[in-house]
Each structure stands twice: as structure tokens, then as C-alpha cells.
Amino acid sequence: MKDRKTMVSVSAAMLFWLSSPVLSNDMFNQADTDGNGAIDTEEFRTHMIDTFYLSDSDKNGVLNDAELDVVNQDRLPDADKNADSVLDLREFLNSTNMDFDVRDENDNDLLEPGEV
């Protein structure tokens, strides 16, 4: 596994990707842990869990506006199902899972380079 600084950088970039049209090769390769050229649902989920905890700078188990600043705070209202102005891990994963589904254009449960 890469060092923590690299992981934080790549995870922050992955968060940005969730609101961007293109994923860089480095981000793709970081998430594709088995190196098969595609990101499966488990790889994506694992990476998003890591991203959540790395983004939770105050380590209180939720992401607030400041911690979501790198992403796109416009996502918060839709993802924040209990309307407490923060995202817990479940809300965060539900939101990012929807992104996976939208990007998986051929519905094969894999994100391939052409889809990202």
C-alpha cells in the first residue's frame, strides 16, 4: 500500500471525481487494487470507506461542510437523509454507490476506463 500522504491525496482526488466527469489514471489505478483494469463494487466500496475516514479530519465519525469542501457541498442535502447537516458513513456510501451505478453504463458491476 502506498504511504498515507499519497493515499490522502488520491482519496481527496477520488472524492472530487465523484462530482467530475473524468478519473485520472493514478486515481483509477489506486482504486483498482487487484490490477485487473476495472474497479469492482468491493474495490470501490473499500476505497470510499478509506476516503471517508481520511476525510474525517476531526475523527468524529461524520463529514461536515468543511470536510466535504474538497468535494462538492451541493451533494450534502441529497445525501444527508436524516437532515443533521453531516454525512455519516452510511449516508456517504449510499451517495457514492449511486455514483458507481450511474457510471457503470453497461451494468456489469465494474467501472472500466471508458466509463470513468
Residue pairs with C-beta under 8 A, 6 or more apart in sequence:
1 7
2 10
2 30
7 30
7 50
7 54
8 54
10 26
10 27
10 30
11 47
11 50
11 51
11 54
11 55
12 51
12 54
12 55
12 70
13 24
13 26
13 27
14 23
14 27
14 30
14 31
14 47
14 48
14 51
15 51
15 55
15 70
15 71
16 70
16 71
16 72
17 23
17 27
17 116
18 71
18 72
18 75
18 96
18 99
19 71
19 72
19 74
19 75
22 116
23 116
28 39
28 113
28 116
29 35
30 47
31 39
31 43
31 44
31 47
32 38
32 39
32 43
33 43
33 46
33 47
34 40
34 43
37 112
37 113
38 110
38 111
38 112
39 47
39 110
39 111
39 116
40 109
40 110
40 111
41 100
41 109
44 96
44 100
44 111
45 93
45 97
48 92
48 93
48 96
49 89
49 93
52 63
52 89
52 92
52 93
55 63
55 67
55 68
55 70
56 62
56 63
56 67
57 66
57 67
58 64
58 67
61 88
61 89
62 86
62 87
62 88
63 86
63 87
63 92
64 85
64 86
65 73
65 76
65 85
68 75
68 76
68 87
75 95
76 85
76 87
78 95
79 87
79 91
79 92
79 94
79 95
80 86
80 87
80 91
81 91
81 94
82 91
87 95
100 111
103 111
103 115
103 116
104 110
104 111
104 115
105 115
106 112
106 115
